[in-house]
Amino acid sequence: MNKNYFNHVRWYLTLLLLTAFFIQFSLAGYAQKVTIEVHNSSLKSVIQQLERQSSYRFLYADEVLKNTIPVTISRQRINFKDVLNEIFETQPLQIQIQDKTIIIKSKEQQLGAVSGNIRQSENNAPMRGVTVKIVGKGLDLITMSDDTGSFIFAELPYGTYQLSYSYIGYFTTASLIVLDRANVNQMMKMTVADAKLDQVVIIGYGSKQQKDITSAVSSIDQQKLADFSNNAATFESVLGGAVKGVMVTQNSGAPGATAKLNIRGITSPLSGSTNEPLYVIDGVPFFIEPSADFPTINPLVNIPVSEIESIDILKDAAATAIYGSRGANGVVIVKTNRGKKNKPFIIAADYTQSISNPTKMYSPLSVEHFKEAQKIIIQNTIDGINNGKIDPYEAYYNQIPAMEIMGKLTPLEDDGFGTPLTYRFDGLNEGAFYDGHTDWTKLIRNKNARTSQFNVSLNGGSESSNLAFNFNAFDQEGLYINNGLKRYSSRIAFDSDINKRLKVGASLSYAYSRLKYGQQLFSEGQTKPWLVRPDISAYDNAGNFSSIDGTLMYGAPVLLANPLAQLNNRGANHINQFLGAAYATYEFVKNLKLHTDISVASYNGGAQIFSPTYAQDDFSAYGSNLYATLNTNTSNNSNTSLNFRLDYDWKKEQHQLYIMVGMGFDRYKNSGESHSYEEFPDNEILTDPGSAARDIYFNYFRTDQGLNSIYSRLSYKFQDRYLAEANFRTDESSKFGPGNKRAYFPSLSLGWRINKEQFMYDIDWVNDLKLRLSWGNTGSTNIANFLYRQFFVRGSNDLWGGKPAIVLDPNVPNRNVKWEKTREYNTGLDFSLFKNRLTGSFDIYDRYTTGALAPAPVPLEAGSNTYYANIIDMSNTGLELELGYDIIKKQDFNWKLSFNIARNKNKIEKLHGANINQYAVDSYLEGYPAGTRKGYLVEKIFNNQEEIDLLNSQSPTGYYQNIATGIGDYKYQDLNDDGVINTDDRTVIATAQPRYFGGIYNRLNYKNFNLSFVFQYSKGAKAIMDDFQNSLFGILGQNLNQEIYNDMWSPENTDAHFAKITYYDPAANSRTSDRLVYETSFLRLKNISLSYTLPNDCLQKWKMNQITVSASASNLWTGTKWPGLDPEFVGSSIVSNTSSNDSYPMSKTFSLGLKASF
């Protein structure tokens, strides 16, 4: 080998060694180990730490690091290269290494877009308005899905992002996406959440999520409310069967008629007390005072059902104590639709047309059967006279004159002084009957009575404000002619964040209602359409309204207006209603807020009814001339409420504390006047009240009352599983006298979310399980004003020298009248099981009311029979159960069933040694529910005289019942075995309170079709059938109920249910007895609704958000044994609930609707 060869080898070896050295040096630099642990630190400080732990230095300009992302990293003894890659991977930077220098410069960003489409998992329908949030690469952006469910984020730097999707009523969903190309598309399906947990419930002076509620609160959302309504005029009338523990009874089928809500029994048994809950509508309290003189339009009718977003019903004392004296009967909080922030404005309109007919009308007797009934009554009466059961002298003056009109009577023997003692009945006197064949129940009806409702609304909002507007027009034709309701209402509401600290809002609504009627109530038996004799025509030969001969009823020539003529009275009631509320909330420091609000409710209305002479009863035989009359009244009612409160909400780790203190001032004003005029120059047209010849009556009234309150709340939550809340309120009311004005209402409730405990983690079929315990006191001012004082009032006209006199109010004052106080315990369990497919709630409660007001007896010398005192202690105990189950839960088909049942047991515990006055003594019995009815028990119907004679011979008075008792009459049970039937033999035979009640709700969804049907039921209540009692009195010239006619005693029908009918009922078969008692139990198909929503591709073509067509029907079927018009009818108070109220039938309604929005 030559020398050059070795030189080359030496040169290559040297180069190789140098290269290996430098490579090793470089690897040693990269292989350096570093330890770094920082949290949300700046990139610059991280670089400084890396420089201290390595031999590298970083080269950069300060402006390059301005928009970098804070660094969070925790690594022990990790390679330097790995640390560099992890730190700079998410930074908008790039690095270049030159020897020991790392150069940092801005990255040339690659941009792309993230888009997607969101649909419902149930039916694959696109979802508009879903909030989509993207986080990553230092960005935090929000957008919303459009009409097609689509969204897009454009010009995003490449990288990894977190997407989240949220929408009210649906589970919030998240996904991770890597943007590494021009466009990444994401398809997302959202699932309906368990609404009971996430639902926000409105409570007294605030709101909570359902999962944090520790008291007994039930809610109904907009969808469920719509399924129950079917074009209803009032929202409270559709709640029957919808909410556990809330008993809803419809007073009447008349347009705008009220429904009674009773929550957990009766706390105020006083006749005239409403036992109605407090209504709070958009923060405006509405309380139906027993002293208020509203026109006969339900003020709640002015709130369209379609505009209600939710109804929350507070039931136990822990929930209602914050409302103090107004919360004893529960609280119904109504929230109407408001605009949603960050939501596009939507215009929606809907129109519904309905036709209605009575669910049931009585079938009156035909003319032939009517005549046969008159013949039977006369024959029974003559037999009684001839058999010595009826005194012939009394009969000669009482029964014989009328029977001689209707029948052919021949005296057989007399007493020698011209008074007949016996008679022969030779059949009916045909001249006493007419040629008509009139079914009055059909003649007075509007067949296919129409109802139309139009509603238009605007809702939406920006980032800081929202707005809602609504207009509603409602026109309902009554089931009777000349009867109908028209309503026009509008509402506007807004909320606005003025800045980060100040938030304001207001809602204003105005409504006008007008009720037209002729005669809503047919109170007299002879003028009830189903009891009016059918042989009379509606018009006479001259075309005028015919009259009914009342001689048989009054014993003198009296002409009664027929039902059709009565419906031609011209009555009209109207009401102007204004509800306004405004609030402001200011956050002084973080979590400490001052809230103030003011609300005004004003109801101003009037009523008038003009009665032509042909629509009145002619009592001229008694010296009263018949004139056209006009009766008017006006009523002005207002309620102003002002509240101030401080709220403090503190959170730290697993603790959450909420404190609220406030004060409120409420003022009520009620005034009005009444006038009566008579003798107008025109019998047909009312021109001017001033044209009346006489002003025969005038009355004016005015009452003011006030309520001052201080209230507070303390709530605490730990680890989202242990819950506690305490409320306190004190009220001072002007209704009570000195020393009794103030009362205190504390409450305490506890909650335990058992499913959050560690021992429940492995039980995956339990999604939620919460135990609730509560205690609280509430009170009631549900009484008339100033019962502790006596006033002078204006007397009648012409009482003294033609001038009105001043007299004492007939009410006897009670200076010691006090609050009715109610204590309540409640235990509840809420649960959600099997992936939320089975949900439910169970409550058991115990209420005790002390010092309930009732009428007490007054000495005759007092000159009055009205005196009220706190003399009753009463209890209400009960249980409530609600279950919901998703029977089918698939993408295109869902079926949800819910069921609720409640039982309340009411009992008067003590009367404190006092008696009740004679007019209410049967309704208040110690040991029994309030509102009972006492009566006689019928053992059988007598069918032989020997048994009657034997009982009479054993009676100390000579008669077991009375002298008139004979074959075909009732045999009443002698309960005390004293041989005499008298008032001591009465016992409780009826109570208005059912053993249990509730509802069943089904909702099915198949693709774009929705079907719902609702059942309501009640079991165990009993009432007296008043019309049957009236028929048993045996009034000649009056028709009979078909049920009475078909099953009354006769020699051919000895096993009848009803006794024989005798004129004026001398044997007292019409006295209140169990033969007149029927269960008012029922199962009703309350509503069924079918709707179809057009698919999304059609909507996109027409640029619409929604088009839905619907058909529904209400009260299609009712299963009941009640023989009256409807088992749900009740009286004006709990005392009269055991009597039938068959004045106006319920309606069966069919509706078609169209709803569109864009």
Buried (B, 14 or more C-beta within 10 A) or exposed (E): EEEEEEEEEEEEEEEEEEEEEEEEEEEEBBEBEBEBEBEEBBBEEBBEBBEEBBEBEBEBEEEBBEEBBEBEBEBEEBBBBEBBEBBBEBBBBEBEBEEEEBEBEBBEEEEBBBEBBBBBBBBBBBBBBBBBBBBBBBEEEBBBBBBBBBBBBEEBBBBEBEBBBBBEEBBEBEEEBEBEEEEBEBEBBBEBBBBBBBBBBBBBBBEBEBBBBBBBBBBBBBEBBBBBBBBBBBBBBBBBBBBBBBBBBBBBBBBBBBBBBBBBBBBBBBBBBBBBBBBBBBBBBBBBBBBBBBBBBBBBBBBBBBBBBBBBBBBBBBBBBBBBBBBBBBBBBBBBBBBBBBBBBBBBBBBBBBBBBBBBBBEBBBBEBBBBBBBBBBBBBBBBBBEEBBBBEEBBEBBBBBBBBBBBBEBEEEEEEEBBBBBEBEEBBEEBBBEBEBBBBEBBBBEEBEBBBBBBBBBBBBEEBBBBBBBBBBBBBBBBBBBBBBBBBBBBBBBBBEEEEEBBBBBBBBBBBBBBBBBBBBEBBBBBBBBBBBBBBBBEEEEEBBBBBBBBBBEEEBBBBBBBBBBBBBBBBBBBBBBBBBBBBBBEEEBBBEBBBBBBBBBBBBBBBBBBBBBBBBBEBEEEEBBBBBBBBBBBBBBBBBBBBBBBBEEEEEEBBBBBBBBBBBBBBBBBBBBBBBBBEEBEEBEEBEEBEEBBEBBEBEBEBBBBBBBBBBBBBEEEBBBBBBBBBBBBBBBBBEEBBEBBBBBBBBBBBBBBEEEBEEEEEEBBBBBBBBBBBBBBBBBBBBBBEBEEBBBEBEEEEEEBBEEEBEBBBBEEBBBBBBBBBBBBBBBBBEEBBBBBBBBBBBBBBBBBBBBBBBEEEEEBBBBBBBBBBBBBBBBBBBBBBBEEBEEEBBBBBBBBBBBBEBBBBBBEEBEBBEEBEBBBBEEBBBBBBBBBBBEEBBBEEEBBEEBBEEBEEEBBBBBBBBBBBBBBBBEEEEBBBEEEBBBBBBBBBBEBBBBBBBBBBBBBEBBBBBBBBBBBBBBBBBBBBBBBBBBBBBBBBBBBBBEBBEEEBEEBBBBBBBBBBBBBBBBBBBBBBBBBBBBBBBBBBBBBBBBBEEBEEEEBBBBBBBEBBBBBEBEBEBBBBBBBBBBEBBBBBBBBBBBBBBBBBBBBBEBBBB
